[in-house]
C-alpha cells in the first residue's frame, strides 16, 4: 500500500491555533495533542488539519 492511501487528516481543535504564540509553539502544541493518536505521525499542518501517515 502506498503512503498516499495511508494519509489521514486529523481535525485540530481551535484552541491550539488561539494558544500558539508562533509557528514553533504551534508545532509543539500539535505534537502534544497528537499523542492521543499514537498510531499517526504528523507530516504537515494545513487548513486546521494535521496531515498524518499511519505508522
N, CA, C and O atoms as a CHARMM CRD file, in Angstrom:
* protein
*
  220
    1    1 UNK  N      0.85200  -1.19100   0.00000 PROA 1      0.00000
    2    1 UNK  CA     0.00000   0.00000   0.00000 PROA 1      0.00000
    3    1 UNK  C      0.88800   1.24100   0.00000 PROA 1      0.00000
    4    1 UNK  O      1.89800   1.27800   0.70200 PROA 1      0.00000
    5    2 UNK  N      0.52700   2.23800  -0.76700 PROA 2      0.00000
    6    2 UNK  CA     1.33800   3.45000  -0.85600 PROA 2      0.00000
    7    2 UNK  C      1.01300   4.41900   0.28100 PROA 2      0.00000
    8    2 UNK  O     -0.02000   4.30200   0.94000 PROA 2      0.00000
    9    3 UNK  N      1.91100   5.37200   0.49300 PROA 3      0.00000
   10    3 UNK  CA     1.70300   6.35900   1.55100 PROA 3      0.00000
   11    3 UNK  C      0.51400   7.25100   1.25900 PROA 3      0.00000
   12    3 UNK  O     -0.12200   7.74500   2.19000 PROA 3      0.00000
   13    4 UNK  N      0.19600   7.47000  -0.00900 PROA 4      0.00000
   14    4 UNK  CA    -0.94600   8.31500  -0.35200 PROA 4      0.00000
   15    4 UNK  C     -2.22000   7.71800   0.22000 PROA 4      0.00000
   16    4 UNK  O     -3.07900   8.44800   0.71400 PROA 4      0.00000
   17    5 UNK  N     -2.35000   6.41000   0.16100 PROA 5      0.00000
   18    5 UNK  CA    -3.53400   5.73600   0.69200 PROA 5      0.00000
   19    5 UNK  C     -3.56000   5.76100   2.21300 PROA 5      0.00000
   20    5 UNK  O     -4.62700   5.65000   2.81700 PROA 5      0.00000
   21    6 UNK  N     -2.41000   5.90300   2.83100 PROA 6      0.00000
   22    6 UNK  CA    -2.32000   5.89000   4.28500 PROA 6      0.00000
   23    6 UNK  C     -2.52000   7.26300   4.91000 PROA 6      0.00000
   24    6 UNK  O     -2.54000   7.37500   6.13500 PROA 6      0.00000
   25    7 UNK  N     -2.67000   8.31500   4.10200 PROA 7      0.00000
   26    7 UNK  CA    -2.82000   9.65900   4.65600 PROA 7      0.00000
   27    7 UNK  C     -4.15200   9.79800   5.37600 PROA 7      0.00000
   28    7 UNK  O     -5.18700   9.32200   4.91000 PROA 7      0.00000
   29    8 UNK  N     -4.09800  10.46100   6.52100 PROA 8      0.00000
   30    8 UNK  CA    -5.29100  10.73200   7.31700 PROA 8      0.00000
   31    8 UNK  C     -5.24800  12.18100   7.75800 PROA 8      0.00000
   32    8 UNK  O     -4.19800  12.68100   8.15900 PROA 8      0.00000
   33    9 UNK  N     -6.38500  12.85700   7.68600 PROA 9      0.00000
   34    9 UNK  CA    -6.49600  14.23200   8.16900 PROA 9      0.00000
   35    9 UNK  C     -7.14200  14.20500   9.54200 PROA 9      0.00000
   36    9 UNK  O     -8.24800  13.69100   9.71200 PROA 9      0.00000
   37   10 UNK  N     -6.44400  14.76200  10.51800 PROA 10     0.00000
   38   10 UNK  CA    -6.97000  14.84800  11.87600 PROA 10     0.00000
   39   10 UNK  C     -7.31400  16.31200  12.14300 PROA 10     0.00000
   40   10 UNK  O     -6.44000  17.17900  12.12100 PROA 10     0.00000
   41   11 UNK  N     -8.58700  16.57300  12.39400 PROA 11     0.00000
   42   11 UNK  CA    -9.03000  17.93900  12.69100 PROA 11     0.00000
   43   11 UNK  C     -8.43300  18.38600  14.01600 PROA 11     0.00000
   44   11 UNK  O     -8.58000  17.71300  15.03600 PROA 11     0.00000
   45   12 UNK  N     -7.76400  19.51700  13.98700 PROA 12     0.00000
   46   12 UNK  CA    -7.15000  20.05800  15.20000 PROA 12     0.00000
   47   12 UNK  C     -8.11400  21.02600  15.86800 PROA 12     0.00000
   48   12 UNK  O     -8.80000  21.78600  15.18400 PROA 12     0.00000
   49   13 UNK  N     -8.17600  21.00800  17.20600 PROA 13     0.00000
   50   13 UNK  CA    -9.07900  21.93000  17.90100 PROA 13     0.00000
   51   13 UNK  C     -8.61900  23.38000  17.74800 PROA 13     0.00000
   52   13 UNK  O     -7.42400  23.66100  17.65200 PROA 13     0.00000
   53   14 UNK  N     -9.57700  24.28100  17.72800 PROA 14     0.00000
   54   14 UNK  CA    -9.27200  25.69400  17.51600 PROA 14     0.00000
   55   14 UNK  C     -8.39300  26.28400  18.61300 PROA 14     0.00000
   56   14 UNK  O     -7.65500  27.23600  18.36200 PROA 14     0.00000
   57   15 UNK  N     -8.45800  25.73200  19.83100 PROA 15     0.00000
   58   15 UNK  CA    -7.66400  26.29100  20.92900 PROA 15     0.00000
   59   15 UNK  C     -6.16700  26.20000  20.63100 PROA 15     0.00000
   60   15 UNK  O     -5.39000  27.01800  21.12400 PROA 15     0.00000
   61   16 UNK  N     -5.75800  25.22500  19.83900 PROA 16     0.00000
   62   16 UNK  CA    -4.33400  25.09600  19.50800 PROA 16     0.00000
   63   16 UNK  C     -3.86300  26.33500  18.74500 PROA 16     0.00000
   64   16 UNK  O     -2.79500  26.87700  19.02700 PROA 16     0.00000
   65   17 UNK  N     -4.66300  26.77600  17.78300 PROA 17     0.00000
   66   17 UNK  CA    -4.27900  27.92600  16.96200 PROA 17     0.00000
   67   17 UNK  C     -4.39000  29.22900  17.75400 PROA 17     0.00000
   68   17 UNK  O     -3.60700  30.15400  17.53500 PROA 17     0.00000
   69   18 UNK  N     -5.35400  29.30900  18.67000 PROA 18     0.00000
   70   18 UNK  CA    -5.50900  30.50700  19.50300 PROA 18     0.00000
   71   18 UNK  C     -4.37700  30.62900  20.51100 PROA 18     0.00000
   72   18 UNK  O     -3.90800  31.73000  20.80000 PROA 18     0.00000
   73   19 UNK  N     -3.93900  29.49200  21.04500 PROA 19     0.00000
   74   19 UNK  CA    -2.92000  29.48500  22.09800 PROA 19     0.00000
   75   19 UNK  C     -1.49300  29.64400  21.55100 PROA 19     0.00000
   76   19 UNK  O     -0.60300  30.13400  22.24700 PROA 19     0.00000
   77   20 UNK  N     -1.29200  29.22300  20.30300 PROA 20     0.00000
   78   20 UNK  CA     0.06100  29.25000  19.72500 PROA 20     0.00000
   79   20 UNK  C      0.58600  30.67800  19.60800 PROA 20     0.00000
   80   20 UNK  O     -0.09500  31.56100  19.08500 PROA 20     0.00000
   81   21 UNK  N      1.78700  30.88900  20.09300 PROA 21     0.00000
   82   21 UNK  CA     2.40100  32.20900  20.07300 PROA 21     0.00000
   83   21 UNK  C      3.19600  32.44100  18.79100 PROA 21     0.00000
   84   21 UNK  O      3.37000  33.58000  18.35800 PROA 21     0.00000
   85   22 UNK  N      3.67300  31.36200  18.19300 PROA 22     0.00000
   86   22 UNK  CA     4.41200  31.43800  16.93400 PROA 22     0.00000
   87   22 UNK  C      4.38000  30.06200  16.27200 PROA 22     0.00000
   88   22 UNK  O      3.77100  29.12600  16.79000 PROA 22     0.00000
   89   23 UNK  N      5.03200  29.95500  15.14300 PROA 23     0.00000
   90   23 UNK  CA     4.99000  28.71500  14.36700 PROA 23     0.00000
   91   23 UNK  C      5.59200  27.53600  15.14000 PROA 23     0.00000
   92   23 UNK  O      5.06500  26.42400  15.09600 PROA 23     0.00000
   93   24 UNK  N      6.67400  27.78200  15.83000 PROA 24     0.00000
   94   24 UNK  CA     7.34200  26.72700  16.59900 PROA 24     0.00000
   95   24 UNK  C      6.46000  26.26300  17.76200 PROA 24     0.00000
   96   24 UNK  O      6.38900  25.06800  18.05200 PROA 24     0.00000
   97   25 UNK  N      5.79700  27.20000  18.42000 PROA 25     0.00000
   98   25 UNK  CA     4.88500  26.86600  19.51700 PROA 25     0.00000
   99   25 UNK  C      3.69600  26.06700  18.98200 PROA 25     0.00000
  100   25 UNK  O      3.23900  25.12300  19.62700 PROA 25     0.00000
  101   26 UNK  N      3.20000  26.44200  17.80800 PROA 26     0.00000
  102   26 UNK  CA     2.10400  25.70600  17.17000 PROA 26     0.00000
  103   26 UNK  C      2.52000  24.25600  16.93600 PROA 26     0.00000
  104   26 UNK  O      1.76600  23.32900  17.23300 PROA 26     0.00000
  105   27 UNK  N      3.70600  24.07300  16.40900 PROA 27     0.00000
  106   27 UNK  CA     4.21600  22.72600  16.15800 PROA 27     0.00000
  107   27 UNK  C      4.26200  21.90900  17.45300 PROA 27     0.00000
  108   27 UNK  O      3.84800  20.75000  17.47200 PROA 27     0.00000
  109   28 UNK  N      4.76000  22.50900  18.52200 PROA 28     0.00000
  110   28 UNK  CA     4.83500  21.82000  19.81200 PROA 28     0.00000
  111   28 UNK  C      3.44100  21.44300  20.32300 PROA 28     0.00000
  112   28 UNK  O      3.24100  20.33500  20.82000 PROA 28     0.00000
  113   29 UNK  N      2.48000  22.36400  20.20100 PROA 29     0.00000
  114   29 UNK  CA     1.11700  22.09000  20.66700 PROA 29     0.00000
  115   29 UNK  C      0.46600  20.97200  19.85400 PROA 29     0.00000
  116   29 UNK  O     -0.22600  20.11700  20.40800 PROA 29     0.00000
  117   30 UNK  N      0.68700  20.98100  18.55100 PROA 30     0.00000
  118   30 UNK  CA     0.11600  19.93500  17.69600 PROA 30     0.00000
  119   30 UNK  C      0.72200  18.58100  18.05500 PROA 30     0.00000
  120   30 UNK  O     -0.00500  17.59600  18.17900 PROA 30     0.00000
  121   31 UNK  N      2.02700  18.52100  18.22100 PROA 31     0.00000
  122   31 UNK  CA     2.66500  17.25100  18.56800 PROA 31     0.00000
  123   31 UNK  C      2.20800  16.75000  19.92800 PROA 31     0.00000
  124   31 UNK  O      2.04400  15.54600  20.12500 PROA 31     0.00000
  125   32 UNK  N      2.00200  17.65700  20.85700 PROA 32     0.00000
  126   32 UNK  CA     1.49100  17.28500  22.17700 PROA 32     0.00000
  127   32 UNK  C      0.06900  16.72700  22.05300 PROA 32     0.00000
  128   32 UNK  O     -0.25000  15.70300  22.65800 PROA 32     0.00000
  129   33 UNK  N     -0.77900  17.39000  21.27700 PROA 33     0.00000
  130   33 UNK  CA    -2.15000  16.94100  21.06600 PROA 33     0.00000
  131   33 UNK  C     -2.18500  15.58300  20.36700 PROA 33     0.00000
  132   33 UNK  O     -3.00600  14.73000  20.70400 PROA 33     0.00000
  133   34 UNK  N     -1.31300  15.38700  19.41300 PROA 34     0.00000
  134   34 UNK  CA    -1.32500  14.15600  18.61900 PROA 34     0.00000
  135   34 UNK  C     -0.84100  12.93400  19.39300 PROA 34     0.00000
  136   34 UNK  O     -0.92200  11.81500  18.88600 PROA 34     0.00000
  137   35 UNK  N     -0.34700  13.12400  20.59800 PROA 35     0.00000
  138   35 UNK  CA     0.00000  11.97600  21.44300 PROA 35     0.00000
  139   35 UNK  C     -1.23600  11.13900  21.73900 PROA 35     0.00000
  140   35 UNK  O     -1.12200   9.97700  22.12900 PROA 35     0.00000
  141   36 UNK  N     -2.41500  11.72200  21.55500 PROA 36     0.00000
  142   36 UNK  CA    -3.67700  10.99500  21.73500 PROA 36     0.00000
  143   36 UNK  C     -3.88600   9.97900  20.62700 PROA 36     0.00000
  144   36 UNK  O     -4.70300   9.06600  20.75300 PROA 36     0.00000
  145   37 UNK  N     -3.14700  10.14300  19.54600 PROA 37     0.00000
  146   37 UNK  CA    -3.26300   9.26500  18.37600 PROA 37     0.00000
  147   37 UNK  C     -1.88300   8.65900  18.08300 PROA 37     0.00000
  148   37 UNK  O     -1.23800   9.04300  17.10800 PROA 37     0.00000
  149   38 UNK  N     -1.43300   7.72700  18.91100 PROA 38     0.00000
  150   38 UNK  CA    -0.06300   7.21500  18.77000 PROA 38     0.00000
  151   38 UNK  C      0.20700   6.48700  17.45300 PROA 38     0.00000
  152   38 UNK  O      1.36200   6.31500  17.06500 PROA 38     0.00000
  153   39 UNK  N     -0.85100   6.06200  16.76900 PROA 39     0.00000
  154   39 UNK  CA    -0.65100   5.34500  15.51100 PROA 39     0.00000
  155   39 UNK  C     -0.41800   6.28100  14.32200 PROA 39     0.00000
  156   39 UNK  O     -0.16000   5.81800  13.21100 PROA 39     0.00000
  157   40 UNK  N     -0.50800   7.60500  14.55300 PROA 40     0.00000
  158   40 UNK  CA    -0.31700   8.57200  13.47200 PROA 40     0.00000
  159   40 UNK  C      0.93600   9.40700  13.67000 PROA 40     0.00000
  160   40 UNK  O      1.28600   9.78400  14.78800 PROA 40     0.00000
  161   41 UNK  N      1.60900   9.68700  12.55000 PROA 41     0.00000
  162   41 UNK  CA     2.80000  10.53500  12.55500 PROA 41     0.00000
  163   41 UNK  C      2.48000  11.76800  11.71800 PROA 41     0.00000
  164   41 UNK  O      2.09000  11.64800  10.55600 PROA 41     0.00000
  165   42 UNK  N      2.64200  12.94900  12.30200 PROA 42     0.00000
  166   42 UNK  CA     2.29900  14.20400  11.62000 PROA 42     0.00000
  167   42 UNK  C      3.32600  14.51400  10.54500 PROA 42     0.00000
  168   42 UNK  O      4.53000  14.53200  10.80100 PROA 42     0.00000
  169   43 UNK  N      2.82600  14.76200   9.32300 PROA 43     0.00000
  170   43 UNK  CA     3.68200  15.14600   8.20700 PROA 43     0.00000
  171   43 UNK  C      3.60400  16.64600   7.95500 PROA 43     0.00000
  172   43 UNK  O      4.60100  17.26900   7.59100 PROA 43     0.00000
  173   44 UNK  N      2.40200  17.23600   8.15200 PROA 44     0.00000
  174   44 UNK  CA     2.24500  18.67100   7.93400 PROA 44     0.00000
  175   44 UNK  C      0.95700  19.14400   8.60300 PROA 44     0.00000
  176   44 UNK  O      0.15100  18.34500   9.08200 PROA 44     0.00000
  177   45 UNK  N      0.78800  20.46000   8.62000 PROA 45     0.00000
  178   45 UNK  CA    -0.42300  21.08700   9.15300 PROA 45     0.00000
  179   45 UNK  C     -0.96700  21.96700   8.04000 PROA 45     0.00000
  180   45 UNK  O     -0.25100  22.79900   7.48400 PROA 45     0.00000
  181   46 UNK  N     -2.25000  21.77100   7.72100 PROA 46     0.00000
  182   46 UNK  CA    -2.83500  22.54100   6.61800 PROA 46     0.00000
  183   46 UNK  C     -4.32800  22.73000   6.86500 PROA 46     0.00000
  184   46 UNK  O     -5.05500  21.77200   7.12600 PROA 46     0.00000
  185   47 UNK  N     -4.76900  23.97800   6.77900 PROA 47     0.00000
  186   47 UNK  CA    -6.20000  24.31500   6.89100 PROA 47     0.00000
  187   47 UNK  C     -6.86900  23.74400   8.14500 PROA 47     0.00000
  188   47 UNK  O     -8.00300  23.26800   8.08500 PROA 47     0.00000
  189   48 UNK  N     -6.17000  23.79100   9.26800 PROA 48     0.00000
  190   48 UNK  CA    -6.75100  23.33500  10.52700 PROA 48     0.00000
  191   48 UNK  C     -6.66900  21.83000  10.74800 PROA 48     0.00000
  192   48 UNK  O     -7.23400  21.31300  11.71100 PROA 48     0.00000
  193   49 UNK  N     -5.97100  21.12800   9.86700 PROA 49     0.00000
  194   49 UNK  CA    -5.82800  19.68600   9.98200 PROA 49     0.00000
  195   49 UNK  C     -4.36300  19.30300  10.12500 PROA 49     0.00000
  196   49 UNK  O     -3.47500  19.95500   9.57500 PROA 49     0.00000
  197   50 UNK  N     -4.13200  18.23700  10.87300 PROA 50     0.00000
  198   50 UNK  CA    -2.82300  17.60200  10.89100 PROA 50     0.00000
  199   50 UNK  C     -2.88000  16.52700   9.81200 PROA 50     0.00000
  200   50 UNK  O     -3.71100  15.62200   9.88400 PROA 50     0.00000
  201   51 UNK  N     -2.01700  16.61800   8.82500 PROA 51     0.00000
  202   51 UNK  CA    -1.93600  15.61400   7.76700 PROA 51     0.00000
  203   51 UNK  C     -0.97700  14.53800   8.27300 PROA 51     0.00000
  204   51 UNK  O      0.20200  14.79800   8.51400 PROA 51     0.00000
  205   52 UNK  N     -1.50500  13.33200   8.42600 PROA 52     0.00000
  206   52 UNK  CA    -0.74100  12.27700   9.10000 PROA 52     0.00000
  207   52 UNK  C     -0.56100  11.05200   8.22500 PROA 52     0.00000
  208   52 UNK  O     -1.31000  10.81700   7.27800 PROA 52     0.00000
  209   53 UNK  N      0.45500  10.28200   8.57300 PROA 53     0.00000
  210   53 UNK  CA     0.71900   8.97600   7.97700 PROA 53     0.00000
  211   53 UNK  C      0.56200   7.96000   9.09800 PROA 53     0.00000
  212   53 UNK  O      1.08400   8.13300  10.19900 PROA 53     0.00000
  213   54 UNK  N     -0.17000   6.89900   8.79100 PROA 54     0.00000
  214   54 UNK  CA    -0.35000   5.84900   9.79100 PROA 54     0.00000
  215   54 UNK  C      0.93100   5.06000   9.92900 PROA 54     0.00000
  216   54 UNK  O      1.48300   4.58100   8.93800 PROA 54     0.00000
  217   55 UNK  N      1.40700   4.92400  11.15700 PROA 55     0.00000
  218   55 UNK  CA     2.67800   4.22400  11.41500 PROA 55     0.00000
  219   55 UNK  C      2.48500   2.73800  11.47200 PROA 55     0.00000
  220   55 UNK  O      3.44700   1.99900  11.68000 PROA 55     0.00000
